[in-house]
Amino acid sequence: MNMSVSNSLNYGHGSYYQNNYPTQTRSDESQVALSVAELAGASILIQQASKYLAHKLGQGDEFTSFDNVKKISDKMLSENGLKGKIDVGFLDDANKIDYIKKYGSQMTDSFETVAKGGNAFYMDGAKLAVAPKAKPSLMLHELGHAINASKGKFMRFLQKSRGWATAVPTALLMLNGAMGQSNDGKKNFVEKNAGLIGFAAFTPTIIEEGLASLRGVNAAKKFLGKGAKLGALKRNYALAWGTYILAGLGLALAAKQSVASS
């Protein structure tokens, strides 16, 4: 989970020049400029919406005590054969230096952000899950990621897909350039479907994030019993999941913008 999700919406796109394109008329150029401006405006709105959801998430109440979250976390690890295999840390200003020393100074900013309550994350390579001590319930989601990673190749694919998803706008830009423009002026496949392709590329991440939250909610429900009040937890996780849906829309817009501006 990344509570500063607005950063993930800033998908850049490269440039590609195809010198055999037909010359555009002034009207065509105006339409392209308008389209790009509209997409840029929509992108800004999505970023603002994502920041709003992240802000609301940061203000959300905790659904149970810190001790209960620690117990639920321990049970999640034990029941999935991960006890002793995942380093679980609830960070604050007092203990963040211990993690910086253990994992290296290159992690300083990341750990300081968590300690301040601005993020929570799971690193599969380091087998490390951290969450703010002031907002411990985020740990259940991060352990959901750890469990997902232990469930086989498909789940690992879902987790790793975000790494190449951000390259989609550039890839589509290059593919569109290679395809060229048709003589009759009709849009090619890439031009027609750039947005859909962009969102589809981020869908595995949206699914995996949702599954991680679902594992956390189910673990809390199992530990606390049928009468458990999980409204605050579900609300917080829904807000977080919403930022990933917005990130998918941001990638879709970036894909459309890269093609529209080519």
N, C-alpha and C positions, 0 to 999 in steps of 0.2 A: 504494500500500500504506500502510496506517495501522496501525502496531504497537500503538497505543493504541485498539484497536478497541472496547474496552468502552464508551467514550463514545458510540459509535454505537448502542448498544442503549437509550439513554435516550430513547426516543421519547415525547414528551409527547402529550397529547390534550386538546382543548378541551372545552367543555361546550355542550350543546344542550338546550333545554327545549321540549317539545311538550305543551301544556296539555290536549290532548284524549286523553291516555293513560288507559286504564282504571285505576282505583285498585287498587294491589297489596295483597294480604293480607299479614299478618305472615309467613306461611310463604313467600310469594313473595319478600319482602324478605330473609328469611334466606338463601334459596337464592342470590339475586343477590349478597349480601354474601360468602357462602362462595365463590362462583365467582370474584369479583373478587380475593379474598384468595389463592385458589389460583393464579390467573394471575400475581399480583404475586410470589408465592413462586417460581414457575417462572421469571419474568423475572430474579429475583435469582440463581438458579442458573445461568442462561445467562450473565449478566454475569461471574460468578465463573469459569465455564469459559473464557470469552473471555480474561479476565485471565491465566489459567493458560497458555493457548496462547501468548499474547503474551510471557509471561515465558519460556517454553521457547524461543520463537523468538529472544529476545534472548540466550539462553545458547548458541545453536547455533553449531557450528564453521563456519569458512569452508572451502569446497571446494577452493580454489586460492589462489594468491598475489594480492596487490594489483595487481601489474603485469599479470598475466594477465587479471584482470577489466577493467582499463583497455583492454587490447588487444581483448578480446571486445566491450566496449562500443563501441569505435571501429569494429569490423567490423560490428556490428549497424546502426549509423548509416549507414555507407558502403553496405552492401548494400540498404538501404531508401530511399536517396536523401535521407537526413536529415543527412548530414555537413555541419557548419557551420550547421545550422538549429536544433539543440538545444544549449542550454547545460548541460553535464554537470558537476556539482560533487560532489566527495567532501569532506564537511565535517568539520572538527574545531575545537577551540577557537582554533587559530591563524588559520584563514582564514574563520571564520563572519562576522566583521565586514565582510569584503569583500563578501559577499552581502547583508548588511543594508544597506550603503551603496548597492549597485547596485539592489536591489529595493524598498527603503524600510523605514522603521522598523516599519511595520505587520506585517512578516514576521519581526520579531525573535524572538518566541517560537517560531515554526515552525522557524527556522534553528537556534536554540539546542537545540531538542529533537532535531533531526537530528544536530547536532554531538556530542550526548551519547550517541548511539546509540539514541534512543527512537523514531525514525520514519524514513521515506523517502517521497518523494512526487514526482509529476510534475504540473506545471501546464501544461496545453495552451495557455492564453491567453498565458502568458509564455514558452512553449517552454523550460521549465526542468525538469531532472531532478536531484534531489539524493539522496544517500545518505550514511550515516556512513562516514567514512574507516576506522573500526575494523571496519565490517561492509560492505565494498564490494560483496559479491555481491547485495545488495538492489538495486543499480543495474540489473542485468539485467532485473529485473521492471519497474522504472520505465520503462526504455527499451522494454519490451514494450508499455506503455501508449502511449508516443509512437508506436510503429509502428502499434498499433491505430487511433490517432487519424488516421493518414495513409491508412487503407484504405477510406475512403468513409463514406457517410451512416449505414449500418447500425451500423458500429463506433462512430461518434460517438454514435448513439442509445443504445447500450449504456452508454457512459461517462457520458452526461448523465442517464441514467434515475434515478440515485441522488438527484438533486436533488429530484425530485418524489415519489420513493418514500416519503420520510419524512412526506409530507402525507397518506398513505393512511388512518391511523387517524382523523384529523379528518374526512376526506372521508366515510369510512364511517359515522362517528357522525352526521354531518349527513344523509346519505342514509337511514340507518335511521330517524332522527327524521321525515324527510319521508314515509317509507313508512307509519309508524305501526304499531300492533299489530293483528293480526287478531282478530276477535271470538271465534274458537274457541281462541285462545291458542297457536296453532301459530307456530313461528318463520318469519320471512320469509327471503328469499334472502340478505340481508346477514347476518342473525343466524346462519344455517346455515353461511355460507362466509367469514366475516370473516377467520379465520386463514389460510385458503387464499389469499384475495385478497391479504392482507398479504405472505405469503411470495412469491407470484407477482410482486408488484411489485418485490421485491428480486432476483429471479432474474436479470434482465439484468446487474446488478452482479456477481453471483456468477460468471456466465459470462465476463464481460469480465476479471475478476481472474484467473480460471483461464487464459484465453488469454494474458494478459500473462506469467504465470509460465511457460507452455509455450514461449513465444517465447524467454524467457531460458534455459531448460533446453536447448532445441534449439540455440541459438547457442553455448552452452558445449560441448555435445557435438560440434558441427561443428568448433569451434576446437581442442579438445583431442584429438579423435580417438576411435576406437572403444574404446580402453582407458581412457578418462576415468573417474575415480571421482566420480560425481555424487551419491552417496548423501546427503551433507550438504546439498547445494543442494536436492535434491528434498524432503528432510525439512523444511528451513526453509520452503520454499514451500508445502508441504502444511499446515504449522502455520498459516501466514498465511492460506491459503485457508479453513482450518477456522474462523478467526475471522469470515470473511464469511458462512459458512453459519450460524454462530451468530447473526450480526447479522440474517440473514433470519428465523430463528426468533424473534428478539427482536421484529422488526417484526410478525410473525404474532401473537405474544402481545399486543403493544400494540394491534393491530387488534381482537382478540377482547375485550380488556379495555375498550376504548373503547365497544364495542357493549354489552357485558355491564353496564356501569355506567350506561348511558343510561336 
